Amino acid sequence: MCSHSGGWSEVGSPGEVQCRRCGVRRFRHYGAVRPVGLPHALVPSASERRAADLAAARQVAFAVGVARWSPPRAHRPR
């Protein structure tokens, strides 16, 4: 494993350098890809979560060989 102690040489376009020992390239002239701060969590809607759960249940039913499967009906209190 190279510690890149051999130094860096400018190669290719400006800002592109290469380790003299192992040849790995590094690019210095661009900003960080990740924006400042933590990423926002994406939370699907209730209907999207239900649809995903039903799709997964259908796949499991298919995988275990259940011939007829229907989604559970919504519980309606009496």
mmCIF file of the C-alpha atoms, coordinates in Angstrom:
data_MODEL
# 
_entry.id   MODEL 
# 
loop_
_atom_site.group_PDB 
_atom_site.id 
_atom_site.type_symbol 
_atom_site.label_atom_id 
_atom_site.label_alt_id 
_atom_site.label_comp_id 
_atom_site.label_asym_id 
_atom_site.label_entity_id 
_atom_site.label_seq_id 
_atom_site.pdbx_PDB_ins_code 
_atom_site.Cartn_x 
_atom_site.Cartn_y 
_atom_site.Cartn_z 
_atom_site.occupancy 
_atom_site.B_iso_or_equiv 
_atom_site.pdbx_formal_charge 
_atom_site.auth_seq_id 
_atom_site.auth_comp_id 
_atom_site.auth_asym_id 
_atom_site.auth_atom_id 
_atom_site.pdbx_PDB_model_num 
ATOM 1  C CA . MET A 1 1  ? 0.000   0.000   0.000   1.00 0.00 ? 1  MET A CA 1 
ATOM 2  C CA . CYS A 1 2  ? 1.482   3.326   -1.065  1.00 0.00 ? 2  CYS A CA 1 
ATOM 3  C CA . SER A 1 3  ? 1.582   6.248   1.385   1.00 0.00 ? 3  SER A CA 1 
ATOM 4  C CA . HIS A 1 4  ? 2.256   8.623   -1.550  1.00 0.00 ? 4  HIS A CA 1 
ATOM 5  C CA . SER A 1 5  ? 5.470   9.738   0.154   1.00 0.00 ? 5  SER A CA 1 
ATOM 6  C CA . GLY A 1 6  ? 7.264   9.859   -3.201  1.00 0.00 ? 6  GLY A CA 1 
ATOM 7  C CA . GLY A 1 7  ? 5.594   13.174  -3.986  1.00 0.00 ? 7  GLY A CA 1 
ATOM 8  C CA . TRP A 1 8  ? 3.225   14.328  -6.685  1.00 0.00 ? 8  TRP A CA 1 
ATOM 9  C CA . SER A 1 9  ? 3.871   15.298  -10.304 1.00 0.00 ? 9  SER A CA 1 
ATOM 10 C CA . GLU A 1 10 ? 1.612   17.526  -12.416 1.00 0.00 ? 10 GLU A CA 1 
ATOM 11 C CA . VAL A 1 11 ? 0.116   15.512  -15.295 1.00 0.00 ? 11 VAL A CA 1 
ATOM 12 C CA . GLY A 1 12 ? -2.632  16.064  -17.830 1.00 0.00 ? 12 GLY A CA 1 
ATOM 13 C CA . SER A 1 13 ? -4.915  19.012  -17.168 1.00 0.00 ? 13 SER A CA 1 
ATOM 14 C CA . PRO A 1 14 ? -4.221  21.688  -14.533 1.00 0.00 ? 14 PRO A CA 1 
ATOM 15 C CA . GLY A 1 15 ? -4.914  20.400  -11.036 1.00 0.00 ? 15 GLY A CA 1 
ATOM 16 C CA . GLU A 1 16 ? -4.336  16.773  -11.970 1.00 0.00 ? 16 GLU A CA 1 
ATOM 17 C CA . VAL A 1 17 ? -1.408  15.228  -10.110 1.00 0.00 ? 17 VAL A CA 1 
ATOM 18 C CA . GLN A 1 18 ? 0.047   11.732  -10.034 1.00 0.00 ? 18 GLN A CA 1 
ATOM 19 C CA . CYS A 1 19 ? 1.950   9.921   -7.291  1.00 0.00 ? 19 CYS A CA 1 
ATOM 20 C CA . ARG A 1 20 ? 5.534   9.366   -8.408  1.00 0.00 ? 20 ARG A CA 1 
ATOM 21 C CA . ARG A 1 21 ? 5.681   6.004   -6.617  1.00 0.00 ? 21 ARG A CA 1 
ATOM 22 C CA . CYS A 1 22 ? 2.400   4.171   -7.399  1.00 0.00 ? 22 CYS A CA 1 
ATOM 23 C CA . GLY A 1 23 ? 0.879   6.256   -10.203 1.00 0.00 ? 23 GLY A CA 1 
ATOM 24 C CA . VAL A 1 24 ? -2.463  7.013   -8.539  1.00 0.00 ? 24 VAL A CA 1 
ATOM 25 C CA . ARG A 1 25 ? -4.021  10.256  -9.815  1.00 0.00 ? 25 ARG A CA 1 
ATOM 26 C CA . ARG A 1 26 ? -5.595  12.986  -7.735  1.00 0.00 ? 26 ARG A CA 1 
ATOM 27 C CA . PHE A 1 27 ? -7.605  16.005  -8.853  1.00 0.00 ? 27 PHE A CA 1 
ATOM 28 C CA . ARG A 1 28 ? -7.241  19.186  -6.808  1.00 0.00 ? 28 ARG A CA 1 
ATOM 29 C CA . HIS A 1 29 ? -9.179  21.875  -8.700  1.00 0.00 ? 29 HIS A CA 1 
ATOM 30 C CA . TYR A 1 30 ? -12.823 21.021  -8.022  1.00 0.00 ? 30 TYR A CA 1 
ATOM 31 C CA . GLY A 1 31 ? -15.123 21.586  -5.079  1.00 0.00 ? 31 GLY A CA 1 
ATOM 32 C CA . ALA A 1 32 ? -16.608 18.945  -2.855  1.00 0.00 ? 32 ALA A CA 1 
ATOM 33 C CA . VAL A 1 33 ? -19.408 16.968  -4.440  1.00 0.00 ? 33 VAL A CA 1 
ATOM 34 C CA . ARG A 1 34 ? -21.456 16.832  -1.257  1.00 0.00 ? 34 ARG A CA 1 
ATOM 35 C CA . PRO A 1 35 ? -23.159 20.086  -0.216  1.00 0.00 ? 35 PRO A CA 1 
ATOM 36 C CA . VAL A 1 36 ? -22.718 21.551  3.240   1.00 0.00 ? 36 VAL A CA 1 
ATOM 37 C CA . GLY A 1 37 ? -24.918 20.041  5.945   1.00 0.00 ? 37 GLY A CA 1 
ATOM 38 C CA . LEU A 1 38 ? -26.614 16.708  6.314   1.00 0.00 ? 38 LEU A CA 1 
ATOM 39 C CA . PRO A 1 39 ? -28.733 15.288  3.500   1.00 0.00 ? 39 PRO A CA 1 
ATOM 40 C CA . HIS A 1 40 ? -32.488 15.518  3.864   1.00 0.00 ? 40 HIS A CA 1 
ATOM 41 C CA . ALA A 1 41 ? -34.337 12.265  4.399   1.00 0.00 ? 41 ALA A CA 1 
ATOM 42 C CA . LEU A 1 42 ? -36.921 11.418  1.761   1.00 0.00 ? 42 LEU A CA 1 
ATOM 43 C CA . VAL A 1 43 ? -40.043 9.935   3.297   1.00 0.00 ? 43 VAL A CA 1 
ATOM 44 C CA . PRO A 1 44 ? -42.582 8.417   0.920   1.00 0.00 ? 44 PRO A CA 1 
ATOM 45 C CA . SER A 1 45 ? -46.268 9.119   1.431   1.00 0.00 ? 45 SER A CA 1 
ATOM 46 C CA . ALA A 1 46 ? -48.490 6.618   3.239   1.00 0.00 ? 46 ALA A CA 1 
ATOM 47 C CA . SER A 1 47 ? -50.000 5.419   -0.048  1.00 0.00 ? 47 SER A CA 1 
ATOM 48 C CA . GLU A 1 48 ? -46.525 4.915   -1.555  1.00 0.00 ? 48 GLU A CA 1 
ATOM 49 C CA . ARG A 1 49 ? -45.396 2.947   1.520   1.00 0.00 ? 49 ARG A CA 1 
ATOM 50 C CA . ARG A 1 50 ? -48.510 0.759   1.346   1.00 0.00 ? 50 ARG A CA 1 
ATOM 51 C CA . ALA A 1 51 ? -48.001 0.128   -2.372  1.00 0.00 ? 51 ALA A CA 1 
ATOM 52 C CA . ALA A 1 52 ? -44.374 -0.868  -1.743  1.00 0.00 ? 52 ALA A CA 1 
ATOM 53 C CA . ASP A 1 53 ? -45.407 -3.219  1.086   1.00 0.00 ? 53 ASP A CA 1 
ATOM 54 C CA . LEU A 1 54 ? -48.056 -4.871  -1.100  1.00 0.00 ? 54 LEU A CA 1 
ATOM 55 C CA . ALA A 1 55 ? -45.628 -5.260  -3.997  1.00 0.00 ? 55 ALA A CA 1 
ATOM 56 C CA . ALA A 1 56 ? -43.112 -6.907  -1.669  1.00 0.00 ? 56 ALA A CA 1 
ATOM 57 C CA . ALA A 1 57 ? -45.805 -9.224  -0.249  1.00 0.00 ? 57 ALA A CA 1 
ATOM 58 C CA . ARG A 1 58 ? -46.804 -10.263 -3.769  1.00 0.00 ? 58 ARG A CA 1 
ATOM 59 C CA . GLN A 1 59 ? -43.185 -11.083 -4.586  1.00 0.00 ? 59 GLN A CA 1 
ATOM 60 C CA . VAL A 1 60 ? -42.822 -13.163 -1.422  1.00 0.00 ? 60 VAL A CA 1 
ATOM 61 C CA . ALA A 1 61 ? -46.108 -14.981 -2.141  1.00 0.00 ? 61 ALA A CA 1 
ATOM 62 C CA . PHE A 1 62 ? -44.900 -15.716 -5.665  1.00 0.00 ? 62 PHE A CA 1 
ATOM 63 C CA . ALA A 1 63 ? -41.519 -16.922 -4.393  1.00 0.00 ? 63 ALA A CA 1 
ATOM 64 C CA . VAL A 1 64 ? -43.061 -19.387 -1.915  1.00 0.00 ? 64 VAL A CA 1 
ATOM 65 C CA . GLY A 1 65 ? -45.600 -20.596 -4.455  1.00 0.00 ? 65 GLY A CA 1 
ATOM 66 C CA . VAL A 1 66 ? -48.855 -19.232 -3.077  1.00 0.00 ? 66 VAL A CA 1 
ATOM 67 C CA . ALA A 1 67 ? -51.175 -19.458 -6.066  1.00 0.00 ? 67 ALA A CA 1 
ATOM 68 C CA . ARG A 1 68 ? -53.835 -16.996 -4.954  1.00 0.00 ? 68 ARG A CA 1 
ATOM 69 C CA . TRP A 1 69 ? -52.983 -13.991 -2.898  1.00 0.00 ? 69 TRP A CA 1 
ATOM 70 C CA . SER A 1 70 ? -54.933 -10.849 -2.312  1.00 0.00 ? 70 SER A CA 1 
ATOM 71 C CA . PRO A 1 71 ? -54.034 -7.849  -0.205  1.00 0.00 ? 71 PRO A CA 1 
ATOM 72 C CA . PRO A 1 72 ? -55.652 -7.553  3.208   1.00 0.00 ? 72 PRO A CA 1 
ATOM 73 C CA . ARG A 1 73 ? -58.747 -5.392  3.367   1.00 0.00 ? 73 ARG A CA 1 
ATOM 74 C CA . ALA A 1 74 ? -58.747 -2.238  5.386   1.00 0.00 ? 74 ALA A CA 1 
ATOM 75 C CA . HIS A 1 75 ? -59.937 -2.805  8.941   1.00 0.00 ? 75 HIS A CA 1 
ATOM 76 C CA . ARG A 1 76 ? -63.279 -1.148  9.533   1.00 0.00 ? 76 ARG A CA 1 
ATOM 77 C CA . PRO A 1 77 ? -64.385 -0.880  13.140  1.00 0.00 ? 77 PRO A CA 1 
ATOM 78 C CA . ARG A 1 78 ? -67.993 -1.924  13.768  1.00 0.00 ? 78 ARG A CA 1 
# 
